[in-house]
Amino acid sequence: MRELFSQRDFLAYFVARHASVLGGSIEAAAIGWQIFSIRHKPLDLGLVGLTLFLPELLLALPAGVLADRVDRRLICVCNACIEIAALALFVALSASGSRSLPAYLALIALIGVAQATAAPADRALLVGVVKSHQYLRATAFSSSFGQLVRIAGPALAGALLAINTPFAFGAAAFCYVVAGAGFSFLPRLKADAHDHDISLFRSAIEGIRYILEKKLVLGAISLDLFAVLFGGATALLPVYAVKILQVGPAGFGALRAAPAVGASLVALYLARRPIHGKAGPLLLWCVAGFGAATIVFGVSKSLLLSLIALALTGAFDMVSMVIRNVLVQLGTPDTMRGRVNAVENVFIGASNELGEFESGTVAALLGTEASVVLGGVATLVVIALWSVLFPQLRRYDRLLPDSPPEPVAAYPGASGR
């Protein structure tokens, strides 16, 4: 780790990245709590997910092209500035006592646009900051610290919400101020070669085409898509905290933090002992474990058991995230990385929000506990199907930073031929 932190660029990235993670963690908890407090309806939490998902879906391809043609550092700085403005408006609305759901959803949509635009650039930052042989260790360590931040974020959010909701939004805004400053210290991070000679539409489509041709990548990210889509239990945590477990804001913060506890422990282990062999079978088993833990959480009436189950979902998800991250980032040419990350963001990042909408909608129709349990069962069904549809995943073995799973030679579509 000393070798990494001796590099100024990695230090700037580390501060900026985790300030934004802390801000996003507080922001997400505060938004969920504020929205549920208006009408106490699970469907409203689903609307939050849908409002965040639509920009991710509509802007994914343009954002990918942007990340491959514009300084990625600058994109992240602009995202931080928009987050600050939106959170300042959240402070004003909540301080005024407003209970206008459309007004809050409009601000959430603004946040969704900013995050969708910045996601491909943000995902491609670290691989441009460290050397390739350092990437696996750097991403595992950064992820482990990120999970520690995600533990502190919800706990801090719970404490702030117990005092004053606008204060929680203000704290999130301050985190984004730090993040924006940190990103500004990074060097120019832009792909060296571009495809300006082809149309924007064709350039954007190359990201989809690349993933469709790489069956191993397609299988890994689509597996996570459906696991996150059906396993969106965290969207319903305000309902569990208020109505089922009856633990209040402090308990809500603990529930929000629990997945990060499990994830951080696993990430710290992986930082010291990186994954080398049998990565594909490990990915499949961990996603299955994620589904099983989701079912346990869905039926639990005990705070302790619920916390353990949520921690296990985070632990299993961390393993699959590290495997997928290394597979995609080191297996993609730099000139394609923004567009591939954009498509991956729709598969992975946006599926979080769509999963929240799915969970909120099913909860409104069948009940909160039924929604979570059915999501866990659906995840197990997906695992069974993917192990048959993508045999490449079952056979995938080595996961080494100096031996990427797919050759990184120039992708034919990237040059416009």
C-alpha positions as CSV (number, residue, x, y, z in Angstrom):
1,M,0.0,0.0,0.0
2,R,2.9,2.3,0.7
3,E,3.9,2.2,-3.0
4,L,0.4,3.3,-4.0
5,F,0.2,6.2,-1.6
6,S,3.6,7.5,-2.5
7,Q,2.0,8.4,-5.9
8,R,0.4,11.8,-5.8
9,D,-2.1,10.9,-8.4
10,F,-3.4,7.9,-6.5
11,L,-3.6,9.9,-3.3
12,A,-5.7,12.6,-5.1
13,Y,-7.9,9.9,-6.6
14,F,-8.3,8.1,-3.2
15,V,-9.4,11.3,-1.4
16,A,-11.8,12.4,-4.2
17,R,-13.3,8.9,-4.7
18,H,-14.1,8.2,-1.1
19,A,-15.3,11.7,-0.4
20,S,-17.8,11.2,-3.2
21,V,-18.7,7.7,-1.8
22,L,-19.3,9.2,1.6
23,G,-21.4,12.0,0.1
24,G,-23.4,9.5,-2.0
25,S,-24.0,7.2,1.0
26,I,-25.3,10.0,3.2
27,E,-27.3,11.4,0.2
28,A,-29.0,8.0,-0.6
29,A,-30.0,7.4,3.0
30,A,-31.3,10.9,3.5
31,I,-33.3,10.8,0.3
32,G,-34.9,7.5,1.1
33,W,-35.8,8.7,4.6
34,Q,-37.2,12.0,3.4
35,I,-39.3,10.5,0.6
36,F,-40.7,7.7,2.8
37,S,-41.6,10.3,5.5
38,I,-43.9,12.2,3.1
39,R,-46.6,9.5,2.6
40,H,-45.2,6.3,4.1
41,K,-45.7,4.3,0.9
42,P,-43.2,1.8,-0.4
43,L,-44.1,2.7,-4.0
44,D,-42.6,6.2,-3.4
45,L,-39.3,4.5,-2.8
46,G,-39.7,2.7,-6.0
47,L,-40.3,6.0,-7.8
48,V,-37.0,7.2,-6.5
49,G,-35.3,4.2,-8.2
50,L,-37.2,4.8,-11.4
51,T,-36.3,8.5,-11.4
52,L,-32.6,7.6,-11.1
53,F,-32.8,4.8,-13.6
54,L,-34.2,6.7,-16.6
55,P,-31.3,9.1,-17.0
56,E,-28.9,6.2,-16.6
57,L,-30.7,4.4,-19.5
58,L,-31.1,7.4,-21.8
59,L,-27.7,8.9,-21.3
60,A,-25.5,5.8,-21.1
61,L,-24.3,5.7,-24.7
62,P,-23.7,9.5,-25.0
63,A,-21.9,9.5,-21.6
64,G,-19.6,6.7,-22.8
65,V,-18.6,8.6,-25.9
66,L,-18.0,11.7,-23.8
67,A,-15.7,9.7,-21.4
68,D,-13.7,8.6,-24.4
69,R,-13.4,12.1,-26.0
70,V,-13.2,14.5,-23.0
71,D,-11.0,14.8,-20.0
72,R,-12.5,12.3,-17.5
73,R,-11.2,14.3,-14.6
74,L,-13.2,17.3,-15.8
75,I,-16.4,15.3,-16.1
76,C,-16.1,14.1,-12.5
77,V,-15.5,17.7,-11.3
78,C,-18.7,18.9,-13.1
79,N,-20.7,16.0,-11.6
80,A,-19.6,17.0,-8.1
81,C,-20.7,20.6,-8.7
82,I,-24.1,19.5,-9.9
83,E,-24.5,17.3,-6.8
84,I,-23.6,20.2,-4.6
85,A,-26.3,22.4,-6.2
86,A,-28.9,19.7,-6.0
87,L,-28.2,19.0,-2.4
88,A,-28.3,22.7,-1.5
89,L,-31.9,22.7,-3.0
90,F,-32.7,19.6,-0.9
91,V,-31.6,21.5,2.2
92,A,-33.9,24.4,1.3
93,L,-36.9,22.2,0.5
94,S,-36.6,20.0,3.7
95,A,-35.9,23.0,5.9
96,S,-39.0,24.7,4.6
97,G,-41.1,21.7,5.5
98,S,-42.1,21.0,1.9
99,R,-44.0,17.7,1.4
100,S,-44.1,18.1,-2.4
101,L,-43.1,14.7,-3.9
102,P,-42.8,16.1,-7.4
103,A,-40.3,18.8,-6.2
104,Y,-38.1,16.2,-4.6
105,L,-38.3,13.8,-7.6
106,A,-37.3,16.7,-9.9
107,L,-34.1,17.2,-7.8
108,I,-33.5,13.4,-7.8
109,A,-33.8,13.5,-11.6
110,L,-31.1,16.2,-11.7
111,I,-28.8,14.0,-9.6
112,G,-29.6,11.1,-11.9
113,V,-28.5,13.1,-14.9
114,A,-25.3,14.1,-13.3
115,Q,-24.5,10.6,-12.1
116,A,-25.3,9.0,-15.4
117,T,-23.1,11.5,-17.3
118,A,-20.2,11.0,-14.9
119,A,-20.4,7.2,-14.4
120,P,-18.3,5.9,-17.3
121,A,-15.6,8.5,-16.7
122,D,-15.6,7.7,-13.0
123,R,-15.3,4.0,-13.5
124,A,-12.3,4.5,-15.9
125,L,-10.3,6.8,-13.6
126,L,-8.3,4.3,-11.5
127,V,-7.0,2.3,-14.4
128,G,-5.5,5.5,-15.8
129,V,-4.0,6.5,-12.4
130,V,-2.0,3.3,-11.5
131,K,0.1,0.9,-13.5
132,S,-1.6,-2.2,-14.8
133,H,0.3,-4.6,-12.4
134,Q,-0.9,-2.5,-9.5
135,Y,-4.6,-2.4,-10.6
136,L,-5.9,-5.5,-8.9
137,R,-4.4,-4.6,-5.5
138,A,-5.4,-0.9,-5.9
139,T,-9.0,-1.7,-6.8
140,A,-9.3,-4.2,-4.0
141,F,-7.8,-1.7,-1.4
142,S,-9.9,1.2,-2.7
143,S,-13.0,-1.0,-2.6
144,S,-12.3,-2.1,0.9
145,F,-11.8,1.4,2.1
146,G,-14.9,2.5,0.1
147,Q,-16.9,-0.1,2.0
148,L,-15.6,1.2,5.3
149,V,-16.9,4.6,4.2
150,R,-20.2,3.1,3.3
151,I,-20.4,1.7,6.8
152,A,-19.8,5.2,8.3
153,G,-22.0,7.0,5.8
154,P,-25.4,5.4,6.7
155,A,-24.5,5.4,10.4
156,L,-23.6,9.1,10.2
157,A,-26.7,9.7,8.1
158,G,-28.9,8.0,10.7
159,A,-27.4,10.2,13.4
160,L,-27.8,13.3,11.3
161,L,-31.4,12.4,10.4
162,A,-32.3,11.9,14.1
163,I,-31.1,15.5,14.7
164,N,-32.2,17.3,11.5
165,T,-32.8,16.2,7.9
166,P,-31.5,19.3,6.2
167,F,-28.2,18.9,8.1
168,A,-27.8,15.4,6.6
169,F,-28.2,16.9,3.1
170,G,-25.7,19.6,4.0
171,A,-23.2,17.1,5.1
172,A,-23.5,15.2,1.8
173,A,-22.9,18.5,-0.1
174,F,-19.7,19.2,1.9
175,C,-18.4,15.7,0.9
176,Y,-18.9,16.6,-2.7
177,V,-17.0,19.8,-2.3
178,V,-14.0,17.8,-1.1
179,A,-14.5,15.3,-3.9
180,G,-14.6,18.0,-6.6
181,A,-11.4,19.5,-5.2
182,G,-9.7,16.1,-5.2
183,F,-10.6,15.3,-8.7
184,S,-9.3,18.6,-9.9
185,F,-5.8,17.6,-8.7
186,L,-5.7,14.6,-11.0
187,P,-3.7,14.7,-14.2
188,R,-5.4,14.9,-17.6
189,L,-7.2,11.6,-18.0
190,K,-8.3,11.2,-21.6
191,A,-7.9,8.3,-24.0
192,D,-4.9,8.8,-26.2
193,A,-6.6,7.7,-29.4
194,H,-10.1,8.7,-30.6
195,D,-12.6,7.9,-33.3
196,H,-13.6,11.4,-34.3
197,D,-13.8,10.2,-37.9
198,I,-16.9,8.2,-37.3
199,S,-20.4,9.4,-36.2
200,L,-21.3,9.8,-32.6
201,F,-24.0,7.2,-33.0
202,R,-21.7,4.6,-34.4
203,S,-19.1,5.4,-31.8
204,A,-21.6,4.9,-29.1
205,I,-22.8,1.6,-30.5
206,E,-19.3,0.2,-30.5
207,G,-19.5,-0.2,-26.7
208,I,-22.5,-2.4,-27.1
209,R,-21.0,-4.3,-29.9
210,Y,-17.8,-4.9,-28.0
211,I,-19.6,-6.4,-25.0
212,L,-21.8,-8.6,-27.2
213,E,-18.7,-10.1,-28.8
214,K,-17.0,-10.8,-25.5
215,K,-19.2,-13.5,-24.1
216,L,-17.3,-13.8,-20.8
217,V,-17.8,-10.1,-20.2
218,L,-21.4,-10.2,-21.3
219,G,-22.1,-13.1,-19.0
220,A,-20.5,-11.5,-15.9
221,I,-22.2,-8.1,-16.2
222,S,-25.6,-9.5,-17.2
223,L,-25.4,-11.9,-14.2
224,D,-24.9,-8.9,-11.9
225,L,-27.7,-7.0,-13.6
226,F,-30.3,-9.6,-12.8
227,A,-28.9,-10.3,-9.3
228,V,-29.1,-6.6,-8.4
229,L,-32.4,-6.1,-10.2
230,F,-34.1,-8.8,-8.2
231,G,-32.2,-8.4,-5.0
232,G,-33.0,-4.7,-4.3
233,A,-33.8,-5.2,-0.6
234,T,-31.9,-2.0,0.4
235,A,-34.6,0.1,-1.3
236,L,-37.1,-1.1,1.3
237,L,-35.0,-0.6,4.4
238,P,-37.0,2.5,5.5
239,V,-40.1,0.2,5.6
240,Y,-38.2,-2.5,7.6
241,A,-36.9,0.2,10.0
242,V,-40.2,1.8,10.6
243,K,-42.9,-0.9,10.3
244,I,-41.3,-4.4,10.5
245,L,-38.3,-4.1,12.8
246,Q,-39.4,-0.8,14.4
247,V,-35.9,0.4,15.1
248,G,-36.1,4.1,14.1
249,P,-33.5,6.3,12.4
250,A,-30.5,4.9,14.3
251,G,-31.6,1.3,13.4
252,F,-32.2,2.4,9.8
253,G,-28.6,3.7,9.7
254,A,-27.3,0.4,11.0
255,L,-29.3,-1.6,8.4
256,R,-28.0,0.7,5.6
257,A,-24.4,0.1,6.8
258,A,-24.6,-3.7,7.3
259,P,-23.9,-4.6,3.6
260,A,-20.9,-2.4,3.7
261,V,-19.6,-4.1,6.8
262,G,-19.6,-7.5,5.1
263,A,-18.2,-6.0,1.9
264,S,-15.3,-4.2,3.6
265,L,-14.2,-7.3,5.5
266,V,-14.0,-9.3,2.2
267,A,-12.4,-6.4,0.3
268,L,-9.7,-6.1,3.0
269,Y,-9.0,-9.8,2.7
270,L,-8.9,-9.6,-1.1
271,A,-6.4,-6.7,-0.9
272,R,-4.0,-9.0,0.9
273,R,-4.9,-12.2,-0.9
274,P,-6.0,-11.4,-4.5
275,I,-8.1,-13.9,-6.4
276,H,-6.1,-16.0,-8.8
277,G,-7.8,-19.3,-9.7
278,K,-11.4,-20.5,-10.3
279,A,-12.7,-17.0,-10.6
280,G,-15.7,-18.0,-12.7
281,P,-17.1,-20.7,-10.4
282,L,-16.4,-18.3,-7.4
283,L,-18.5,-15.6,-9.1
284,L,-21.4,-17.9,-9.6
285,W,-21.4,-19.2,-6.1
286,C,-21.1,-15.7,-4.6
287,V,-24.1,-14.4,-6.5
288,A,-26.0,-17.5,-5.4
289,G,-25.0,-16.6,-1.8
290,F,-26.2,-13.1,-2.4
291,G,-29.7,-14.4,-3.3
292,A,-29.8,-16.8,-0.3
293,A,-28.9,-14.1,2.1
294,T,-31.5,-11.8,0.6
295,I,-34.2,-14.5,1.3
296,V,-33.0,-14.7,4.9
297,F,-33.3,-11.0,5.3
298,G,-36.8,-11.0,3.8
299,V,-38.2,-13.4,6.4
300,S,-36.2,-12.1,9.4
301,K,-38.0,-10.4,12.3
302,S,-34.8,-10.0,14.3
303,L,-32.6,-7.0,14.0
304,L,-29.5,-9.1,14.6
305,L,-30.4,-11.7,12.0
306,S,-31.3,-8.9,9.6
307,L,-27.9,-7.2,10.1
308,I,-26.1,-10.5,9.6
309,A,-28.0,-11.3,6.4
310,L,-27.4,-7.9,5.0
311,A,-23.7,-8.1,5.8
312,L,-23.6,-11.4,3.9
313,T,-25.2,-9.8,0.8
314,G,-22.4,-7.2,0.9
315,A,-19.7,-9.8,1.3
316,F,-20.9,-11.9,-1.6
317,D,-21.4,-8.9,-3.8
318,M,-17.9,-7.6,-3.1
319,V,-16.3,-10.8,-4.5
320,S,-18.4,-10.6,-7.7
321,M,-17.7,-6.9,-8.1
322,V,-13.9,-7.4,-7.9
323,I,-14.0,-10.2,-10.4
324,R,-16.2,-8.3,-12.8
325,N,-14.2,-5.1,-12.4
326,V,-10.8,-6.6,-13.2
327,L,-12.3,-8.6,-16.1
328,V,-13.9,-5.5,-17.7
329,Q,-11.3,-2.8,-16.9
330,L,-8.1,-4.7,-17.8
331,G,-9.7,-6.6,-20.6
332,T,-10.9,-3.4,-22.5
333,P,-8.7,-1.1,-24.7
334,D,-8.4,2.4,-23.2
335,T,-10.0,3.9,-26.3
336,M,-13.1,1.8,-25.7
337,R,-13.1,1.9,-21.9
338,G,-15.5,4.8,-21.5
339,R,-18.1,3.3,-23.8
340,V,-17.8,-0.1,-22.3
341,N,-18.1,1.3,-18.9
342,A,-21.3,3.2,-20.0
343,V,-22.9,0.0,-21.1
344,E,-21.8,-1.8,-17.9
345,N,-23.2,1.1,-15.9
346,V,-26.7,0.4,-17.5
347,F,-26.2,-3.3,-16.7
348,I,-24.9,-2.8,-13.1
349,G,-25.3,0.8,-11.9
350,A,-28.7,1.6,-13.3
351,S,-30.0,-1.9,-12.4
352,N,-29.7,-0.7,-8.7
353,E,-32.2,2.0,-9.4
354,L,-34.5,-0.2,-11.6
355,G,-34.2,-2.8,-8.9
356,E,-35.4,-0.3,-6.3
357,F,-38.4,0.5,-8.6
358,E,-39.1,-3.3,-9.0
359,S,-38.9,-3.8,-5.2
360,G,-41.1,-0.9,-4.4
361,T,-43.7,-1.9,-7.0
362,V,-43.9,-5.5,-5.9
363,A,-44.0,-4.4,-2.2
364,A,-47.0,-2.2,-3.0
365,L,-48.7,-5.1,-4.7
366,L,-47.7,-8.2,-2.6
367,G,-46.2,-6.8,0.6
368,T,-42.7,-5.8,1.6
369,E,-41.5,-9.2,2.9
370,A,-42.9,-11.0,-0.2
371,S,-41.0,-8.6,-2.5
372,V,-37.7,-9.3,-0.9
373,V,-38.1,-13.0,-0.7
374,L,-39.3,-13.3,-4.3
375,G,-36.3,-11.2,-5.3
376,G,-33.9,-13.6,-3.6
377,V,-35.6,-16.6,-5.2
378,A,-35.4,-15.0,-8.7
379,T,-31.7,-14.4,-8.2
380,L,-31.1,-18.2,-7.6
381,V,-33.1,-19.0,-10.7
382,V,-30.9,-16.6,-12.7
383,I,-27.8,-18.3,-11.4
384,A,-29.0,-21.7,-12.6
385,L,-29.8,-20.3,-16.1
386,W,-26.5,-18.4,-16.5
387,S,-24.4,-21.4,-15.6
388,V,-26.0,-23.1,-18.6
389,L,-26.2,-20.1,-21.0
390,F,-22.6,-18.9,-20.3
391,P,-20.3,-21.9,-19.9
392,Q,-17.4,-19.5,-20.3
393,L,-18.2,-18.3,-16.7
394,R,-18.0,-21.9,-15.3
395,R,-14.6,-22.4,-17.0
396,Y,-13.1,-19.0,-16.3
397,D,-10.1,-19.6,-14.1
398,R,-7.2,-17.1,-13.9
399,L,-7.7,-13.5,-12.6
400,L,-4.2,-11.9,-12.8
401,P,-3.5,-8.2,-13.3
402,D,-0.7,-8.9,-15.7
403,S,-2.8,-11.5,-17.7
404,P,-6.1,-9.9,-18.6
405,P,-8.9,-12.3,-19.5
406,E,-9.3,-10.7,-23.0
407,P,-6.5,-9.4,-25.2
408,V,-6.2,-5.6,-25.0
409,A,-5.0,-5.1,-28.5
410,A,-6.8,-2.5,-30.5
411,Y,-10.5,-3.4,-31.0
412,P,-11.3,-3.2,-34.7
413,G,-14.4,-1.1,-34.1
414,A,-12.5,1.4,-32.1
415,S,-10.6,2.7,-35.1
416,G,-13.8,3.1,-37.2
417,R,-13.0,0.2,-39.6
